[in-house]
Amino acid sequence: MGGSAGAHLALMVGLQSPAPVFTGDCGKKKINIAGIISKYGPTDLLHWDAVSKPGGTFAAWAGIRPQDTTFLKSLSPINYVSEKNIPVLLIHGDQDRTVPVEQSITLYNKLKQNGNETTIHIVKNGGHGNFGPIETAVMDEKMMSFITLYTK
């Protein structure tokens, strides 16, 4: 689970399991991932304006490679969706100006098209997190239900 950049990392790790692309011998035992919770994370870097905007959210991370489509594809969770992957819960505000809600909607649609178990919760009038006490409680309930369902 993660929010924003943390959601991106959770999706990258989870969608690559059980056959990771980015590997290394960390001396750790392999773990089984029960599901992924993505809270307002970027999913398709090729279609996220922040990647190419100088001084934007992603510009420092992309470094000198914001136009390198191969690089951006390799860092886009949407490109690791396969059939019967791993359950995914997506949570996103419909007024998010940092990572547009379309990032989660596009991933949701691709997951569904590939037969994956996925749920999307769009927070009405929600921005980039900080949804307020009522919507945060709803989000927490969605996450707990998801965790309970997929960790049995």
N, CA, C and O of each residue as an XYZ file, in Angstrom:
608
protein
N       0.839     -1.173      0.000
C       0.000      0.000      0.000
C       0.884      1.235      0.000
O       1.973      1.246      0.574
N       0.398      2.255     -0.646
C       1.089      3.524     -0.606
C       0.227      4.627     -1.164
O      -0.781      4.386     -1.829
N       0.649      5.855     -0.875
C      -0.016      7.033     -1.394
C       0.935      7.798     -2.302
O       2.111      7.969     -1.980
N       0.426      8.253     -3.427
C       1.184      9.044     -4.394
C       2.399      8.257     -4.906
O       2.229      7.214     -5.538
N       3.614      8.738     -4.644
C       4.811      8.017     -5.099
C       4.896      6.638     -4.445
O       5.386      5.691     -5.061
N       4.425      6.520     -3.207
C       4.397      5.224     -2.527
C       3.435      4.260     -3.199
O       3.682      3.054     -3.241
N       2.332      4.795     -3.729
C       1.382      3.964     -4.476
C       2.022      3.463     -5.762
O       1.834      2.311     -6.154
N       2.777      4.338     -6.413
C       3.490      3.945     -7.626
C       4.421      2.778     -7.328
O       4.468      1.807     -8.083
N       5.165      2.874     -6.222
C       6.084      1.794     -5.855
C       5.340      0.511     -5.507
O       5.758     -0.575     -5.908
N       4.238      0.627     -4.762
C       3.445     -0.562     -4.412
C       2.930     -1.248     -5.671
O       2.965     -2.474     -5.770
N       2.453     -0.463     -6.632
C       1.971     -1.036     -7.887
C       3.101     -1.687     -8.679
O       2.921     -2.764     -9.247
N       4.257     -1.042     -8.720
C       5.388     -1.613     -9.457
C       5.804     -2.965     -8.876
O       6.039     -3.918     -9.619
N       5.893     -3.046     -7.558
C       6.296     -4.300     -6.917
C       5.203     -5.358     -7.077
O       5.478     -6.485     -7.488
N       3.983     -4.993     -6.754
C       2.892     -5.963     -6.768
C       2.539     -6.477     -8.143
O       2.307     -7.675     -8.311
N       2.492     -5.596     -9.135
C       2.115     -6.036    -10.475
C       3.204     -6.861    -11.140
O       2.923     -7.608    -12.077
N       4.430     -6.744    -10.677
C       5.513     -7.558    -11.231
C       5.590     -8.933    -10.593
O       6.175     -9.843    -11.180
N       5.022     -9.112     -9.415
C       5.104    -10.425     -8.779
C       4.176    -11.369     -9.528
O       3.126    -10.913     -9.982
N       4.479    -12.621     -9.686
C       5.615    -13.333     -9.123
C       6.845    -13.359    -10.026
O       7.799    -14.075     -9.722
N       6.858    -12.599    -11.130
C       8.003    -12.602    -12.043
C       8.557    -11.182    -12.167
O       8.302    -10.507    -13.165
N       9.307    -10.723    -11.174
C       9.788     -9.341    -11.188
C      10.748     -9.036    -12.322
O      11.577     -9.864    -12.698
N      10.620     -7.833    -12.859
C      11.497     -7.350    -13.916
C      12.751     -6.755    -13.297
O      13.866     -7.020    -13.747
N      12.559     -5.950    -12.262
C      13.678     -5.325    -11.576
C      14.035     -6.216    -10.398
O      13.321     -6.239     -9.395
N      15.125     -6.944    -10.514
C      15.479     -7.895     -9.472
C      16.871     -7.625     -8.938
O      17.656     -6.885     -9.530
N      17.141     -8.213     -7.863
C      18.462     -8.131     -7.264
C      18.484     -9.098     -6.101
O      17.438     -9.422     -5.537
N      19.644     -9.551     -5.744
C      19.755    -10.478     -4.629
C      19.922     -9.669     -3.355
O      21.025     -9.248     -3.006
N      18.821     -9.462     -2.673
C      18.846     -8.685     -1.436
C      19.019     -9.586     -0.224
O      19.021     -9.111      0.912
N      19.165    -10.881     -0.461
C      19.339    -11.806      0.649
C      18.070    -12.004      1.459
O      18.127    -12.489      2.588
N      16.944    -11.643      0.907
C      15.669    -11.767      1.619
C      14.873    -12.933      1.054
O      15.020    -13.299     -0.112
N      14.038    -13.501      1.892
C      13.140    -14.547      1.426
C      12.044    -13.919      0.575
O      11.636    -12.781      0.806
N      11.580    -14.671     -0.401
C      10.493    -14.211     -1.247
C       9.209    -14.138     -0.430
O       8.934    -15.013      0.391
N       8.443    -13.108     -0.656
C       7.164    -12.960      0.039
C       6.031    -13.072     -0.970
O       6.219    -12.818     -2.160
N       4.879    -13.448     -0.497
C       3.685    -13.478     -1.331
C       2.883    -12.219     -1.048
O       2.608    -11.887      0.105
N       2.518    -11.533     -2.098
C       1.753    -10.297     -1.973
C       0.281    -10.633     -2.138
O      -0.121    -11.208     -3.149
N      -0.524    -10.274     -1.141
C      -1.952    -10.599     -1.159
C      -2.757     -9.618     -1.996
O      -3.796     -9.989     -2.542
N      -2.308     -8.393     -2.110
C      -3.040     -7.376     -2.850
C      -2.285     -6.059     -2.807
O      -1.294     -5.907     -2.093
N      -2.780     -5.115     -3.588
C      -2.163     -3.791     -3.669
C      -3.235     -2.749     -3.388
O      -4.352     -2.833     -3.900
N      -2.881     -1.764     -2.565
C      -3.745     -0.602     -2.367
C      -2.976      0.607     -2.879
O      -1.899      0.935     -2.380
N      -3.546      1.260     -3.877
C      -2.945      2.446     -4.482
C      -3.813      3.649     -4.167
O      -4.963      3.730     -4.597
N      -3.252      4.582     -3.412
C      -3.960      5.826     -3.111
C      -3.333      6.942     -3.952
O      -2.230      7.415     -3.676
N      -4.075      7.342     -4.988
C      -3.758      8.465     -5.883
C      -2.336      8.425     -6.452
O      -1.626      9.431     -6.466
N      -1.943      7.243     -6.917
C      -0.598      7.083     -7.483
C      -0.580      7.193     -8.997
O      -1.576      6.883     -9.652
N       0.547      7.632     -9.565
C       0.692      7.647    -11.017
C       0.835      6.222    -11.547
O       1.500      5.385    -10.935
N       0.211      5.959    -12.680
C       0.205      4.601    -13.221
C       0.738      4.511    -14.645
O       1.192      3.449    -15.070
N       0.688      5.609    -15.381
C       1.125      5.618    -16.776
C       1.918      6.896    -17.020
O       1.349      7.946    -17.318
N       3.236      6.794    -16.890
C       4.082      7.981    -16.962
C       4.112      8.609    -18.345
O       4.411      9.796    -18.477
N       3.806      7.830    -19.378
C       3.758      8.396    -20.728
C       2.592      9.358    -20.902
O       2.625     10.240    -21.759
N       1.572      9.181    -20.089
C       0.366     10.009    -20.201
C       0.114     10.820    -18.935
O      -1.024     10.969    -18.491
N       1.181     11.331    -18.372
C       1.088     12.169    -17.174
C       1.881     13.435    -17.464
O       3.104     13.391    -17.601
N       1.182     14.567    -17.559
C       1.813     15.826    -17.941
C       2.971     16.227    -17.040
O       3.901     16.892    -17.496
N       2.934     15.839    -15.779
C       3.982     16.225    -14.835
C       5.352     15.708    -15.239
O       6.369     16.247    -14.802
N       5.395     14.675    -16.065
C       6.667     14.086    -16.485
C       7.474     15.065    -17.333
O       8.686     15.191    -17.159
N       6.806     15.752    -18.242
C       7.526     16.625    -19.168
C       7.489     18.096    -18.782
O       8.112     18.920    -19.452
N       6.780     18.441    -17.730
C       6.676     19.839    -17.319
C       7.921     20.254    -16.528
O       8.171     19.717    -15.449
N       8.705     21.205    -17.052
C       9.898     21.647    -16.312
C       9.525     22.159    -14.923
O       8.609     22.967    -14.770
N      10.240     21.682    -13.928
C       9.962     22.098    -12.556
C       8.733     21.441    -11.962
O       8.346     21.754    -10.836
N       8.107     20.526    -12.711
C       6.892     19.857    -12.251
C       7.190     18.767    -11.236
O       8.342     18.531    -10.874
N       6.136     18.112    -10.787
C       6.208     17.083     -9.763
C       7.228     16.002    -10.084
O       7.975     15.558     -9.211
N       7.252     15.590    -11.321
C       8.070     14.445    -11.713
C       9.409     14.835    -12.338
O      10.285     13.986    -12.500
N       9.573     16.094    -12.685
C      10.748     16.516    -13.453
C      12.067     16.117    -12.803
O      12.969     15.641    -13.492
N      12.196     16.300    -11.508
C      13.451     15.963    -10.831
C      13.718     14.465    -10.872
O      14.869     14.039    -10.961
N      12.669     13.672    -10.807
C      12.814     12.217    -10.820
C      13.203     11.716    -12.201
O      14.018     10.801    -12.321
N      12.629     12.308    -13.249
C      12.917     11.873    -14.613
C      14.312     12.302    -15.044
O      14.894     11.718    -15.958
N      14.843     13.319    -14.386
C      16.188     13.783    -14.719
C      16.283     14.208    -16.167
O      15.479     15.012    -16.640
N      17.249     13.677    -16.863
C      17.462     14.058    -18.262
C      16.687     13.152    -19.230
O      16.912     13.202    -20.440
N      15.775     12.327    -18.699
C      15.097     11.340    -19.548
C      13.583     11.520    -19.662
O      12.883     10.523    -19.838
N      13.040     12.739    -19.572
C      11.583     12.871    -19.618
C      10.971     12.549    -20.983
O       9.758     12.365    -21.084
N      11.789     12.478    -22.026
C      11.291     12.134    -23.364
C      11.640     10.707    -23.763
O      11.309     10.283    -24.870
N      12.290      9.969    -22.901
C      12.727      8.603    -23.182
C      11.550      7.658    -22.947
O      11.303      7.237    -21.816
N      10.824      7.327    -24.014
C       9.604      6.531    -23.865
C       9.881      5.129    -23.335
O       9.066      4.586    -22.589
N      10.991      4.541    -23.697
C      11.325      3.207    -23.186
C      11.506      3.266    -21.670
O      11.007      2.407    -20.942
N      12.216      4.274    -21.211
C      12.433      4.481    -19.777
C      11.103      4.701    -19.056
O      10.846      4.083    -18.022
N      10.260      5.579    -19.600
C       8.981      5.890    -18.958
C       8.047      4.676    -18.944
O       7.331      4.457    -17.966
N       8.050      3.898    -20.009
C       7.238      2.677    -20.037
C       7.704      1.690    -18.977
O       6.890      1.033    -18.329
N       9.016      1.590    -18.806
C       9.541      0.629    -17.830
C       9.184      1.015    -16.400
O       9.188      0.165    -15.509
N       8.881      2.273    -16.178
C       8.519      2.755    -14.842
C       7.021      2.979    -14.676
O       6.588      3.594    -13.702
N       6.233      2.486    -15.616
C       4.781      2.676    -15.581
C       4.082      1.385    -15.167
O       4.128      0.397    -15.900
N       3.439      1.381    -14.007
C       2.755      0.167    -13.545
C       1.767     -0.417    -14.552
O       1.591     -1.634    -14.610
N       1.128      0.433    -15.338
C       0.130     -0.056    -16.288
C       0.720     -1.072    -17.267
O      -0.001     -1.918    -17.798
N       2.021     -0.989    -17.504
C       2.668     -1.904    -18.445
C       3.002     -3.263    -17.841
O       3.558     -4.121    -18.526
N       2.672     -3.469    -16.576
C       2.929     -4.750    -15.917
C       1.641     -5.503    -15.604
O       1.663     -6.511    -14.899
N       0.531     -5.018    -16.123
C      -0.741     -5.709    -15.937
C      -0.744     -6.961    -16.806
O      -0.412     -6.913    -17.990
N      -1.121     -8.073    -16.201
C      -1.272     -9.318    -16.955
C      -2.544    -10.003    -16.455
O      -3.201     -9.524    -15.531
N      -2.868    -11.104    -17.070
C      -4.063    -11.835    -16.647
C      -3.862    -12.431    -15.264
O      -2.794    -12.947    -14.933
N      -4.907    -12.345    -14.480
C      -4.920    -12.948    -13.140
C      -3.719    -12.524    -12.313
O      -3.056    -13.350    -11.686
N      -3.454    -11.248    -12.320
C      -2.351    -10.697    -11.554
C      -2.637    -10.790    -10.064
O      -2.633    -11.881     -9.494
N      -2.876     -9.684     -9.453
C      -3.030     -9.576     -8.017
C      -4.169     -8.595     -7.753
O      -4.305     -7.627     -8.501
N      -4.992     -8.799     -6.729
C      -6.092     -7.861     -6.460
C      -5.572     -6.443     -6.202
O      -4.550     -6.251     -5.544
N      -6.297     -5.463     -6.733
C      -5.886     -4.065     -6.596
C      -7.077     -3.217     -6.178
O      -8.160     -3.310     -6.756
N      -6.858     -2.387     -5.160
C      -7.817     -1.361     -4.749
C      -7.199     -0.017     -5.105
O      -6.091      0.304     -4.676
N      -7.929      0.764     -5.893
C      -7.479      2.099     -6.289
C      -8.362      3.135     -5.604
O      -9.588      3.026     -5.627
N      -7.739      4.136     -4.998
C      -8.454      5.233     -4.349
C      -7.893      6.528     -4.922
O      -6.679      6.727     -4.953
N      -8.790      7.411     -5.377
C      -8.313      8.627     -6.032
C      -9.360      9.727     -5.939
O     -10.554      9.468     -6.088
N      -8.915     10.949     -5.693
C      -9.805     12.104     -5.691
C     -10.085     12.575     -7.105
O      -9.185     12.607     -7.945
N     -11.345     12.944     -7.373
C     -11.693     13.363     -8.734
C     -11.231     14.788     -9.067
O     -11.349     15.233    -10.209
N     -10.711     15.489     -8.076
C     -10.190     16.843     -8.300
C      -8.672     16.904     -8.068
O      -8.127     17.978     -7.815
N      -8.002     15.773     -8.152
C      -6.561     15.697     -7.922
C      -5.832     16.458     -9.030
O      -5.946     16.109    -10.205
N      -5.089     17.490     -8.658
C      -4.337     18.284     -9.634
C      -2.879     17.849     -9.728
O      -2.142     18.343    -10.581
N      -2.459     16.942     -8.870
C      -1.089     16.438     -8.906
C      -1.004     15.208     -9.798
O      -0.191     15.154    -10.721
N      -1.843     14.228     -9.517
C      -1.939     13.017    -10.340
C      -3.414     12.905    -10.740
O      -4.247     12.555     -9.905
N      -3.747     13.193    -11.983
C      -5.151     13.168    -12.407
C      -5.815     11.813    -12.161
O      -5.184     10.765    -12.299
N      -7.091     11.850    -11.798
C      -7.853     10.635    -11.510
C      -7.852      9.681    -12.699
O      -8.016      8.475    -12.517
N      -7.673     10.194    -13.899
C      -7.629      9.343    -15.094
C      -6.520      8.307    -15.012
O      -6.622      7.243    -15.622
N      -5.458      8.604    -14.262
C      -4.385      7.629    -14.082
C      -4.924      6.350    -13.436
O      -4.600      5.247    -13.877
N      -5.741      6.496    -12.400
C      -6.319      5.320    -11.735
C      -7.414      4.682    -12.570
O      -7.529      3.457    -12.618
N      -8.217      5.502    -13.225
C      -9.311      4.964    -14.051
C      -8.750      4.122    -15.188
O      -9.273      3.046    -15.475
N      -7.701      4.592    -15.834
C      -7.086      3.851    -16.941
C      -6.527      2.515    -16.458
O      -6.708      1.489    -17.114
N      -5.848      2.529    -15.313
C      -5.321      1.269    -14.764
C      -6.460      0.337    -14.378
O      -6.398     -0.861    -14.655
N      -7.489      0.863    -13.749
C      -8.654      0.065    -13.371
C      -9.230     -0.649    -14.601
O      -9.485     -1.853    -14.567
N      -9.428      0.100    -15.672
C      -9.996     -0.487    -16.896
C      -9.100     -1.578    -17.471
O      -9.594     -2.613    -17.919
N      -7.791     -1.356    -17.463
C      -6.888     -2.373    -18.001
C      -6.882     -3.617    -17.119
O      -6.859     -4.738    -17.628
N      -6.903     -3.430    -15.809
C      -6.965     -4.579    -14.898
C      -8.236     -5.391    -15.153
O      -8.182     -6.618    -15.237
N      -9.381     -4.710    -15.276
C     -10.658     -5.403    -15.532
C     -10.620     -6.144    -16.863
O     -11.061     -7.290    -16.950
N     -10.095     -5.495    -17.901
C     -10.021     -6.112    -19.228
C      -9.186     -7.386    -19.203
O      -9.409     -8.294    -20.005
N      -8.230     -7.455    -18.289
C      -7.355     -8.622    -18.187
C      -7.842     -9.628    -17.149
O      -7.120    -10.570    -16.825
N      -9.048     -9.448    -16.624
C      -9.638    -10.418    -15.710
C      -9.146    -10.343    -14.278
O      -9.281    -11.304    -13.521
N      -8.574     -9.207    -13.903
C      -8.070     -9.052    -12.539
C      -9.164     -8.555    -11.594
O     -10.075     -7.829    -11.991
N      -9.045     -8.967    -10.338
C      -9.954     -8.469     -9.317
C      -9.491     -7.074     -8.932
O      -8.384     -6.894     -8.425
N     -10.341     -6.096     -9.174
C      -9.973     -4.711     -8.876
C     -11.200     -3.904     -8.498
O     -12.310     -4.164     -8.962
N     -10.972     -2.927     -7.649
C     -12.020     -2.021     -7.200
C     -11.456     -0.617     -7.253
O     -10.282     -0.396     -6.956
N     -12.304      0.335     -7.636
C     -11.883      1.727     -7.614
C     -12.857      2.519     -6.751
O     -14.073      2.358     -6.847
N     -12.299      3.370     -5.914
C     -13.099      4.275     -5.082
C     -12.663      5.694     -5.432
O     -11.549      6.111     -5.116
N     -13.557      6.424     -6.086
C     -13.264      7.806     -6.467
C     -13.902      8.728     -5.440
O     -15.107      8.674     -5.195
N     -13.075      9.573     -4.847
C     -13.527     10.500     -3.812
C     -14.040     11.766     -4.493
O     -13.275     12.509     -5.108
N     -15.349     11.997     -4.372
C     -15.963     13.179     -4.973
C     -15.380     14.433     -4.336
O     -15.322     14.550     -3.112
N     -14.955     15.358     -5.168
C     -14.328     16.621     -4.752
C     -13.016     16.408     -4.001
O     -12.534     17.316     -3.324
N     -12.438     15.216     -4.116
C     -11.187     14.917     -3.426
C      -9.983     15.360     -4.233
O      -9.964     15.240     -5.458
N      -8.988     15.868     -3.545
C      -7.744     16.281     -4.173
C      -6.710     15.167     -4.109
O      -7.039     13.989     -4.252
N      -5.474     15.549     -3.897
C      -4.365     14.603     -3.825
C      -4.179     14.199     -2.361
O      -3.258     14.664     -1.690
N      -5.065     13.328     -1.880
C      -5.061     12.934     -0.469
C      -5.731     13.984      0.384
O      -6.433     14.855     -0.129
N      -5.518     13.908      1.685
C      -6.139     14.856      2.624
C      -7.623     15.050      2.310
O      -8.074     16.165      2.051
N      -8.368     13.950      2.339
C      -9.760     13.974      1.908
C     -10.745     14.538      2.925
O     -11.903     14.776      2.582
N     -10.326     14.752      4.139
C     -11.244     15.209      5.169
C     -11.722     14.035      5.997
O     -11.592     12.885      5.577
N     -12.280     14.311      7.183
C     -12.590     13.231      8.126
C     -13.641     12.233      7.634
O     -13.505     11.037      7.894
N     -14.657     12.674      6.952
C     -15.708     11.754      6.501
C     -15.181     10.844      5.404
O     -15.333      9.624      5.478
N     -14.561     11.429      4.387
C     -14.039     10.615      3.280
C     -12.852      9.763      3.713
O     -12.646      8.675      3.176
N     -12.072     10.240      4.672
C     -10.966      9.428      5.176
C     -11.509      8.189      5.878
O     -10.952      7.100      5.735
N     -12.586      8.346      6.634
C     -13.205      7.190      7.298
C     -13.742      6.196      6.266
O     -13.609      4.985      6.443
N     -14.344      6.699      5.196
C     -14.846      5.827      4.125
C     -13.675      5.107      3.466
O     -13.742      3.905      3.211
N     -12.598      5.851      3.190
C     -11.408      5.253      2.581
C     -10.823      4.175      3.487
O     -10.462      3.095      3.019
N     -10.732      4.466      4.773
C     -10.201      3.479      5.722
C     -11.051      2.217      5.736
O     -10.517      1.110      5.796
N     -12.364      2.374      5.681
C     -13.271      1.215      5.656
C     -13.051      0.395      4.391
O     -13.006     -0.834      4.451
N     -12.914      1.063      3.247
C     -12.661      0.358      1.973
C     -11.352     -0.428      2.054
O     -11.283     -1.577      1.617
N     -10.317      0.198      2.616
C      -9.029     -0.475      2.723
C      -9.100     -1.663      3.671
O      -8.561     -2.724      3.358
N      -9.747     -1.517      4.813
C      -9.846     -2.621      5.778
C     -10.650     -3.786      5.195
O     -10.294     -4.948      5.391
N     -11.718     -3.480      4.490
C     -12.510     -4.533      3.847
C     -11.677     -5.277      2.807
O     -11.728     -6.504      2.725
N     -10.918     -4.535      2.018
C     -10.053     -5.121      1.001
C      -9.007     -6.028      1.644
O      -8.800     -7.158      1.201
N      -8.351     -5.529      2.687
C      -7.316     -6.309      3.383
C      -7.920     -7.571      3.988
O      -7.341     -8.652      3.881
N      -9.069     -7.435      4.617
C      -9.724     -8.593      5.232
C     -10.086     -9.631      4.177
O      -9.879    -10.827      4.384
N     -10.619     -9.184      3.061
C     -11.032    -10.108      1.998
C      -9.857    -10.879      1.406
O      -9.971    -12.077      1.149
N      -8.734    -10.207      1.190
C      -7.632    -10.847      0.470
C      -6.514    -11.401      1.347
O      -5.499    -11.873      0.834
N      -6.691    -11.348      2.657
C      -5.670    -11.950      3.527
C      -6.209    -13.140      4.301
O      -5.566    -13.612      5.238
N      -7.375    -13.628      3.922
C      -7.939    -14.812      4.571
C      -7.221    -16.055      4.116
O      -7.555    -17.156      4.554
